[in-house]
Amino acid sequence: MSIAVKKLDPCSIDSELADIKKPELEIVGSYGPAMRKNFLLNDRYLILNNGSFGTCPKYVIDYAEYYARCSEYNVDRWMELTLRPLIYNSLERIAHYLGVKDSLQLTYLFNTTSGLNTVLRGLTFEEGDIIFKYSTSYNACSNVIKYICETTKAEFVDIQINFPITDEEIVKATRDAIDKVKQDSSKRIRFALIDAVISVPGIVLPYAQLTAEFKKEGALTFIDAAHALGMIEINIDQTGCDYFVTNAYKWFYTKRGCAVFYVANHLKTSTQPLVISHSYKKDCDFNESFLWQGTVDFSTFLSTNAAIDFVEAIGGLNAVLSYCHSLAEQATDLLASKYNFVPLTNEKSQIASFVNMKIPQLEFGNPKHDKVGYAVDRILLAQHNTSGKLYPHNGHWYVRLSAQIFLTLDDFDKYAKLLVKIINQELEKSA
């Protein structure tokens, strides 16, 4: 999966920017502990929660700083002459990893939640309009839908999915929910929020199949792909969705606050940004309107260029996916065999770079156990410099752990050993 589009050099647009020194890309070590040297990670920090905030390589941080320095060298030339070619070139490059041929369907936002706010708050809803979401939808996105339904006449339907459950059963539950709504002729299936990868539980959904089910009904489909870029293979053009937004900083190594937003061509003129600025027209000038929502530091968005260079330098995205997926599978087996943790799912299609394991020491619904379950993450972080993600689901306590290129199986072993120790200690205190 090598990138065909070359990175545009700012100096090729403004030759005076040659005065600004560019960072050099030098990869230290291979996958595993040696790879940590390419990041600013504290050596004493055991990070198994990459999914929440991502991890940015030194080179990407340095290159974003390089773009910021270029902007300060002559800010007027940067903003008026240099910025736009760089932005559109970077989107053309990232389109390759998203399966999008027409990169003019892409723009940048700060995060996935911004994308859902942009779309839903720009639509007009009438009585009888139904918005579909899933019981496992990200809480922030669920709140956006609740807000829309509280301030308009729209209603939402929650499709319940409780793991373990197969992909086929998820599609069937979706179909059943759609058919139930269709029994009422006053209702219209207007919009569907679909996860590509659920946040918690950290599970890959059959989002292309779910999209197809809603498209049969003429609904607008929005893919919350916050965790997708850098975790799974993506082909937006084949999926046929209307909107798709992915956080590049979680698994694709950009600076935080960088998300890529896709809007299908037939919806571009009707999709306005949340911040209306100089480029406002009744029929949206999509690319310019989203690019310019006011003066900001655009170096965060341009960090996709350095992230692409970093990914390619360490073997390409396929190599990254292969390592992380394999590590997640090995960690699942280890935690099951050594600590008696129970995998949330055995469906291979649902597993990527997340490890989801039921914790046998905690009994959900027991007040003392639940108190410990909600407290453990903070205890591990504050007292042991260790991060993971505990969460309740379907009547049990689980832990979500993230595989990454700088981790090995030994890191998961260390985490599980410490987790069991802390849980037992806390339960003893509350006895």
For each residue, the residues with C-beta under 8 A, 3 or more apart:
1: 96 97 316 317 318
2: 312 316
3: 93 96 97 308 312
4: 96
5: 89 92 93 96
6:
7: 89 90 93 305 308 309
8: 12 13 85 86 89 90
9: 12 13
10: 13 14 17 20 67 70 82 86
11: 14 15 17 18
12: 8 9
13: 8 9 10 17 81 82 85 86
14: 10 11 17 70 74 77 78 81 82
15: 11 18
16: 19 73 74 77
17: 10 11 13 14 20 70 73 82
18: 11 15
19: 16 73
20: 10 17 66 69 70 73
21: 66
22: 63 66
23: 59 62 63 65 66 306
24:
25: 59 309 310 313
26: 59
27: 38 310 313 314
28: 34 35 37 38
29: 32 33 34 35 36 37 38
30: 34 35
31: 35 314 323 405 406
32: 29 35 405 406 407 408
33: 29 36 406 408
34: 28 29 30 37
35: 28 29 30 31 32 38 39 314 405 406
36: 29 33 39 41 43 406
37: 28 29 34
38: 27 28 29 35 57 58 59 310 406
39: 35 36 55 56 57 58 406
40: 56 58 61
41: 36 45 47 55 406
42: 45 385
43: 36
44: 385
45: 41 42 385 386 387
46: 384 385 386 387 411 414 415
47: 41 50 55 387 402 404 407
48: 386 387 388 401 402 407 411 412 415
49: 52 53 387 388 389 400 401 402
50: 47 53 54 55 250 251 402 404
51: 199 202 227 250 251 353 354 389 400 402
52: 49 250 387 389
53: 49 50 249 250 256
54: 50 247 249 250 251 253 254 256
55: 39 41 47 50 253 404 406
56: 39 40 60 61 249 253 254 255 256 303
57: 38 39 60 61 253 306 307 310
58: 38 39 40 61 62
59: 23 25 26 38 62 63 306 309 310
60: 56 57 63 64 253 254 255 303 306 307 310
61: 40 56 57 58 64 65 255
62: 23 58 59 65 66 306
63: 22 23 59 60 66 67 303 305 306 309
64: 60 61 67 68 255 299 300 302 303 306
65: 23 61 62 68 69 299
66: 20 21 22 23 62 63 69 70
67: 10 63 64 70 71 86 298 299 302 303
68: 64 65 71 72 297 299
69: 20 65 66 72 73
70: 10 14 17 20 66 67 73 78 82
71: 67 68 75 78 79 83 297 298 299
72: 68 69 75
73: 16 17 19 20 69 70 78
74: 14 16 77 78
75: 71 72 78 79
76: 79 80
77: 14 16 74 80 81 82
78: 14 70 71 73 74 75 81 82 83
79: 71 75 76 82 83 295
80: 76 77 83
81: 13 14 77 78
82: 10 13 14 17 70 77 78 79 85 86
83: 71 78 79 80 86 87 298
84: 87 88 291
85: 8 13 82 88 89
86: 8 10 13 67 82 83 89 90 302 305
87: 83 84 90 91 108 291 298 301 302
88: 84 85 91 92 103 104 287
89: 5 7 8 85 86 92 93 305
90: 7 8 86 87 93 94 301 302 304 305
91: 87 88 94 95 103 106 107 108 260 304
92: 5 88 89 95 103
93: 3 5 7 89 90 96 304 305 308
94: 90 91 97 98 103 106 248 260 304 308
95: 91 92 98 100 101 102 103 106
96: 1 3 4 5 93
97: 1 3 94 229 234 252 308 317
98: 94 95 106 229 234 235 236 244 246 260 262
99: 234 235 236 237 238 239
100: 95 103 105 106 236 237 262
101: 95 237
102: 95 105 265
103: 88 91 92 94 95 100 106
104: 88 286 287
105: 100 102 262 263 264 265 268
106: 91 94 95 98 100 103 260 261 262
107: 91 260 261 263 286 287 290 291
108: 87 91 258 259 260 261 290 291 301
109: 112 114 115 118 245 259 260 261 290
110: 114 257 258 259
111: 114 115 226 247 257 259
112: 109 115 116 138 141 224 225 226 245 246 247 259
113: 116 117 138 140 141 144
114: 109 110 111 117 118 245 259 274
115: 109 111 112 118 119 222 243 245 259 261
116: 112 113 119 120 141 144 193 222 224 245
117: 113 114 120 121 144 274
118: 109 114 115 121 122 261 271 272 273 274
119: 115 116 122 123 220 222 243 271
120: 116 117 123 131 144 145 148 191
121: 117 118 148 274
122: 118 119 270 271 272
123: 119 120 191 220
124: 152
125: 129 131 148 152 153 154 190
126: 129 153 154 188
127: 153
128: 153 186 187 188
129: 125 126 152 153 154 155 188 190 191
130: 154 155 156 157 181 187 188 189 190 191
131: 120 125 145 148 149 154 155 156 157 190 191 192 193
132: 156 157 159 177 178 189 191 192 193 214 219
133: 137 141 142 145 156 157 158 159 192 193
134: 137 158 159 160 161 193 194 195 198
135: 158 159 160 161 162
136: 161 195 198 200 201 203
137: 133 134 141 142 145 193 195 198 224
138: 112 113 141 142 195 198 199 224 226
139: 142 143
140: 113 143 144
141: 112 113 116 133 137 138 144 145 193 224
142: 133 137 138 139 145 146
143: 139 140 146 147
144: 113 116 117 120 140 141 147 148
145: 120 131 133 137 141 142 148 149 156 193
146: 142 143 149 150 156
147: 143 144 150 151
148: 120 121 125 131 144 145 151 152 154
149: 131 145 146 152 154 155 156
150: 146 147
151: 147 148
152: 124 125 129 148 149
153: 125 126 127 128 129
154: 125 126 129 130 131 148 149 190
155: 129 130 131 149 187
156: 130 131 132 133 145 146 149
157: 130 131 132 133 177 181
158: 133 134 135
159: 132 133 134 135 173 174 177
160: 134 135 173
161: 134 135 136 165 170 173
162: 135 165 393 394
163: 201 203 344 345 356 393 394
164: 344 345 346 347
165: 161 162 169 170 173 345
166: 169 170 347
167: 170 171 205 206 209 347 349 350
168: 171 172
169: 165 166 172 173
170: 161 165 166 167 173 174 205 206 210
171: 167 168 174 175 206 209 210 213
172: 168 169 175 176
173: 159 160 161 165 169 170 176 177
174: 159 170 171 177 178 210 213 214
175: 171 172 178 179 213
176: 172 173 179 180
177: 132 157 159 173 174 180 181
178: 132 174 175 181 182 189 213 214 217
179: 175 176 182 183
180: 176 177 183
181: 130 157 177 178 184 187 189
182: 178 179 187 189 217
183: 179 180
184: 181 187
185:
186: 128
187: 128 130 155 181 182 184
188: 126 128 129 130
189: 130 132 178 181 182 192 214 217 218 219
190: 125 129 130 131 154 219 220
191: 120 123 129 130 131 132 219 220 221 222
192: 131 132 133 189 210 211 214 219 220 221 222
193: 116 131 132 133 134 137 141 145 222 224
194: 134 205 207 210 211 214 221 222 223 224 241
195: 134 136 137 138 198 199 205 207 223 224 225
196: 204 205 207 223 224 225 226 227 228 232 234 246
197: 202 203 204 205 225 226 227 228 231 232 352 354
198: 134 136 137 138 195 201 202 203 204 205
199: 51 138 195 202 226 227
200: 136 389 391 393 398 400
201: 136 163 198 344 345 354 356 391 393 398 400
202: 51 197 198 199 227 354 355 356 400 402
203: 136 163 197 198 344 345 350 351 354 356
204: 196 197 198 232 349 350 351 352
205: 167 170 194 195 196 197 198 210 350
206: 167 170 171 209 210 349
207: 194 195 196 210 211 223 225 239
208: 211 212 238 239 240
209: 167 171 206 212 213
210: 170 171 174 192 194 205 206 207 213 214
211: 192 194 207 208 214 215 221 223 239 240 241
212: 208 209 215 216 240
213: 171 174 175 178 209 210 216 217
214: 132 174 178 189 192 194 210 211 217 219 221
215: 211 212 218 219 221 240
216: 212 213
217: 178 182 189 213 214
218: 189 215
219: 132 189 190 191 192 214 215
220: 119 123 190 191 192 242 243 267
221: 191 192 194 211 214 215 241 242 243
222: 115 116 119 191 192 193 194 241 242 243 244 245
223: 194 195 196 207 211 228 236 239 241 243 244 245
224: 112 116 137 138 141 193 194 195 196 245
225: 112 195 196 197 207 228 229 234 244 245 246
226: 111 112 138 196 197 199 245 246 247 250 259
227: 51 196 197 199 202 231 246 247 250 251 354
228: 196 197 223 225 231 232 234 246 251
229: 97 98 225 234 246 247 248 250 251 252 260
230: 248 250 251 252 253 311 317 320
231: 197 227 228 250 251 321 324 352 353
232: 196 197 204 228 321 352
233: 321
234: 97 98 99 196 225 228 229 246
235: 98 99 238 239
236: 98 99 100 223 239 241 244 262
237: 99 100 101 240
238: 99 208 235
239: 99 207 208 211 223 235 236 244
240: 208 211 212 215 237
241: 194 211 221 222 223 236 244 262 264
242: 220 221 222 263 264 267
243: 115 119 220 221 222 223 261 262 263 264 267 271
244: 98 222 223 225 236 239 241 261 262
245: 109 112 114 115 116 222 223 224 225 226 259 260 261 262
246: 98 112 196 225 226 227 228 229 234 259 260
247: 54 111 112 226 227 229 250 258 259
248: 94 229 230 252 253 254 258 259 260 304 307
249: 53 54 56 252 253 254 255 256 257 258 259
250: 50 51 52 53 54 226 227 229 230 231 247
251: 50 51 54 227 228 229 230 231 353
252: 97 229 230 248 249 304 307 311
253: 54 55 56 57 60 230 248 249 307 310 311
254: 54 56 60 248 249 258 300 303 304 306 307
255: 56 60 61 64 249 258 299 300 303
256: 53 54 56 249 300
257: 110 111 249 300
258: 108 110 247 248 249 254 255 300 301 303 304
259: 108 109 110 111 112 114 115 226 245 246 247 248 249
260: 91 94 98 106 107 108 109 229 245 246 248 304
261: 106 107 108 109 115 118 243 244 245 290
262: 98 100 105 106 236 241 243 244 245
263: 105 107 242 243 267 268 271 286
264: 105 241 242 243 267 268
265: 102 105 268
266:
267: 220 242 243 263 264 270 271
268: 105 263 264 265 271 284 286
269: 283 284 286
270: 122 267 283 284
271: 118 119 122 243 263 267 268 284 286
272: 118 122 276 280 284 289
273: 118 276 277 289 290 293
274: 114 117 118 121 293
275: 293 294
276: 272 273 280
277: 273 280 289 292 293 294
278: 292
279: 285 288 289 292
280: 272 276 277 289
281: 284 285 289
282:
283: 269 270
284: 268 269 270 271 272 281 289
285: 279 281 288 289
286: 104 107 263 268 269 271 289 290
287: 88 104 107 290 291
288: 279 285 291 292
289: 272 273 277 279 280 281 284 285 286 292 293
290: 107 108 109 261 273 286 287 293
291: 84 87 107 108 287 288
292: 277 278 279 288 289
293: 273 274 275 277 289 290 296
294: 275 277
295: 79
296: 293
297: 68 71 300
298: 67 71 83 87 301 302
299: 64 65 67 68 71 255 302 303
300: 64 254 255 256 257 258 297 303
301: 87 90 108 258 298 304
302: 64 67 86 87 90 298 299 305
303: 56 60 63 64 67 254 255 258 299 300 306 307
304: 90 91 93 94 248 252 254 258 260 301 307 308
305: 7 63 86 89 90 93 302 308 309
306: 23 57 59 60 62 63 64 254 303 309 310
307: 57 60 248 252 253 254 303 304 310 311
308: 3 7 93 94 97 304 305 311 312
309: 7 25 59 63 305 306 312 313
310: 25 27 38 57 59 60 253 306 307 313 314
311: 230 252 253 307 308 314 316 317 320
312: 2 3 308 309 315 316
313: 25 27 309 310
314: 27 31 35 310 311 319 320 405
315: 312 318 319 320
316: 1 2 311 312 319 320
317: 1 97 230 311 320 321
318: 1 315 321 322
319: 314 315 316 322 323
320: 230 311 314 315 316 317 323 324 405
321: 231 232 233 317 318 324 325 352 353
322: 318 319 325 326
323: 31 319 320 326 327 403 405
324: 231 320 321 327 328 352 353 403 404 405
325: 321 322 328 329 351 352 353 403
326: 322 323 329 330
327: 323 324 330 331 353 403 407 408 409
328: 324 325 331 332 351 352 353 354 355 403
329: 325 326 332 333 351
330: 326 327 333 334 409
331: 327 328 334 335 355 401 403 409 412
332: 328 329 335 336 343 351 355 357
333: 329 330 336 337
334: 330 331 337 338 339 409 412 413 416
335: 331 332 338 339 341 355 357 412 416
336: 332 333 339 340 341 342 343 357
337: 333 334
338: 334 335 413 416
339: 334 335 336 416 417 420
340: 336 360
341: 335 336 357 358 359 360 399 416
342: 336 357 358 360
343: 332 336 346 356 357 358
344: 163 164 201 203 356 357 358 393 398
345: 163 164 165 201 203 350 351 356
346: 164 343
347: 164 166 167 350 351
348: 351
349: 167 204 206
350: 167 203 204 205 345 347
351: 203 204 325 328 329 332 345 347 348 354
352: 197 204 231 232 321 324 325 328
353: 51 231 251 321 324 325 327 328 402 403 404
354: 51 197 201 202 203 227 328 351 400 401 402 403
355: 202 328 331 332 335 399 400 401 402 403 412
356: 163 201 202 203 343 344 345 398 399 400
357: 332 335 336 341 342 343 344 398 399 401
358: 341 342 343 344 396 397 398
359: 341 362 373 390 396 397 398 399 419 423
360: 340 341 342
361: 420 423 424 427
362: 359 366 369 370 372 373 396 397 423
363: 366 369 397
364: 369 370 373 392 395 396 397
365: 369 370 395
366: 362 363 369 370
367: 370 371
368: 371 372 427 430 431
369: 362 363 364 365 366 372 373 397 427
370: 362 364 365 366 367 373 374 392
371: 367 368 374 375 430
372: 362 368 369 375 376 423 426 427 430
373: 359 362 364 369 370 376 390 392 397
374: 370 371 390
375: 371 372 378 379 426
376: 372 373 379 380 390 419 422 423 426
377: 380 381 387 388 389 390
378: 375 381 382
379: 375 376 382 383 384 422 426
380: 376 377 383 384 386 387 388 418 419 422
381: 377 378 384 385 386 387
382: 378 379
383: 379 380
384: 46 379 380 381 418 422
385: 42 44 45 46 381
386: 45 46 48 380 381 415 418
387: 45 46 47 48 49 52 377 380 381
388: 48 49 377 380 399 400 401 415 419
389: 49 51 52 200 377 399 400 401
390: 359 373 374 376 377 397 398 399 400
391: 200 201 397 398 399 400
392: 364 370 373 395 396 397 398
393: 162 163 200 201 344 396 398
394: 162 163
395: 364 365 392
396: 358 359 362 364 392 393
397: 358 359 362 363 364 369 373 390 391 392
398: 200 201 344 356 357 358 359 390 391 392 393
399: 341 355 356 357 359 388 389 390 391 419
400: 49 51 200 201 202 354 355 356 388 389 390 391
401: 48 49 331 354 355 357 388 389 412 415
402: 47 48 49 50 51 202 353 354 355
403: 323 324 325 327 328 331 353 354 355 407
404: 47 50 55 324 353 407
405: 31 32 35 314 320 323 324
406: 31 32 33 35 36 38 39 41 55
407: 32 47 48 327 403 404 411 412
408: 32 33 327 411
409: 327 330 331 334 412 413
410: 413 414
411: 46 48 407 408 414 415
412: 48 331 334 335 355 401 407 409 415 416
413: 334 338 409 410 416 417
414: 46 410 411 417 418
415: 46 48 386 388 401 411 412 418 419
416: 334 335 338 339 341 412 413 419 420
417: 339 413 414 420 421
418: 380 384 386 414 415 421 422
419: 359 376 380 388 399 415 416 422 423
420: 339 361 416 417 423 424
421: 417 418 424 425
422: 376 379 380 384 418 419 425 426
423: 359 361 362 372 376 419 420 426 427
424: 361 420 421 427 428
425: 421 422 428 429
426: 372 375 376 379 422 423 429 430
427: 361 368 369 372 423 424 430 431
428: 424 425 431
429: 425 426
430: 368 371 372 426 427
431: 368 427 428
